[in-house]
Amino acid sequence: MKIKNLKLKIVFLGTSEFAIPTLKTLLLSDNQPILVITSEDKPAGRGRKLASSPVKALALANNLAILEPSKIDRDFIEKTKVLGPDIGVLAAYGKILPKAFIEAFPLGILNIHPSLLPKYRGPSPIQAAILNGDKKTGVTIILIDEKMDHGPILAERAINIDNPDYLELHNQLAELGIKVLLEVLPEWIQGNIKPRSQNESEATYSKLIKKEDGQIDWSRPAEEIERMVRAYNPWPGAYTKIKNGEILKIKKVKVENGVLKILIVQPESKKEMPWDAFLRGHPEFLK
């Protein structure tokens, strides 16, 4: 995929894996970003060593200019203005942008959001769609304003979904997002798209997911737990605590006649295994 017949000075904003298909596509085009803005390195893993975001790693591999502001203040805005950008493209950046920064872009900043806005604004729209058992979701291209996922809509694309897990749906929406963006960009630049305000009365919000959200409440309905297992794979993972407070991750389940059947589990510090194999080593679960 390439952006044809466009000569743009693009600034790309992104952090997580969701942004990678978009950045890769821009790299293949005649409009490689003049700057990549991403979140600063953060501690990761057991050793808590500083790790770069997926976007930073890709940008470094392609010798792109990178900035990692902890705060988008006046000095940073001036640095951006000096570059003379035409337009911003944002995917899963993770920070609210101030109005003064947005105004540095004559053609605005276009955001690829993985839900059908105004439904599921916020940090976890993909998980929210799975947790709520939605049969339809999609991507929305909005023109960024200074509020979270609030800006006017330039385009939407809906898809039907059938019991996906998080990674499956994440990857599908990430690829769909860049396809829709490629359709929108030339039309937006040529003035052929009229932005449509979001209906505030229909706005819903997804939550910031924490590790403890993955702990299963076994009193909940089987269907709800099954959706939780899919939504929280791989992080934070749906889990339960067993003897000595050890964590047992529930990796795969299914519901038959209203009954939850566990298929795959992962004991703490061990590899995934079938539930039957786990039970052979833990007969107390059969009582």
DAZIHU-V484710 format. One record per run of one state. SS is the DSSP state (2 for helix, 1 for strand, 0 for the rest). FROM is the first residue (numbers start at 1). TO is the last residue. If there is no record, write none. Layout:
ss:SS from:FROM to:TO
ss:SS from:FROM to:TO
//
This chain:
ss:0 from:1 to:9
ss:1 from:10 to:14
ss:0 from:15 to:16
ss:2 from:17 to:27
ss:0 from:28 to:34
ss:1 from:35 to:37
ss:0 from:38 to:41
ss:1 from:42 to:44
ss:0 from:45 to:48
ss:1 from:49 to:51
ss:0 from:52 to:53
ss:2 from:54 to:61
ss:0 from:62 to:65
ss:1 from:66 to:67
ss:0 from:68 to:73
ss:2 from:74 to:82
ss:0 from:83 to:86
ss:1 from:87 to:91
ss:0 from:92 to:98
ss:2 from:99 to:102
ss:0 from:103 to:108
ss:1 from:109 to:113
ss:0 from:114 to:120
ss:1 from:121 to:122
ss:0 from:123 to:124
ss:2 from:125 to:131
ss:0 from:132 to:135
ss:1 from:136 to:143
ss:0 from:144 to:152
ss:1 from:153 to:160
ss:0 from:161 to:165
ss:2 from:166 to:189
ss:0 from:190 to:195
ss:1 from:196 to:196
ss:0 from:197 to:199
ss:2 from:200 to:202
ss:0 from:203 to:204
ss:1 from:205 to:206
ss:0 from:207 to:210
ss:2 from:211 to:214
ss:1 from:215 to:215
ss:0 from:216 to:221
ss:2 from:222 to:231
ss:0 from:232 to:238
ss:1 from:239 to:241
ss:0 from:242 to:242
ss:2 from:243 to:245
ss:0 from:246 to:246
ss:1 from:247 to:256
ss:0 from:257 to:258
ss:1 from:259 to:267
ss:0 from:268 to:271
ss:1 from:272 to:274
ss:2 from:275 to:281
ss:0 from:282 to:282
ss:2 from:283 to:286
ss:0 from:287 to:287
//
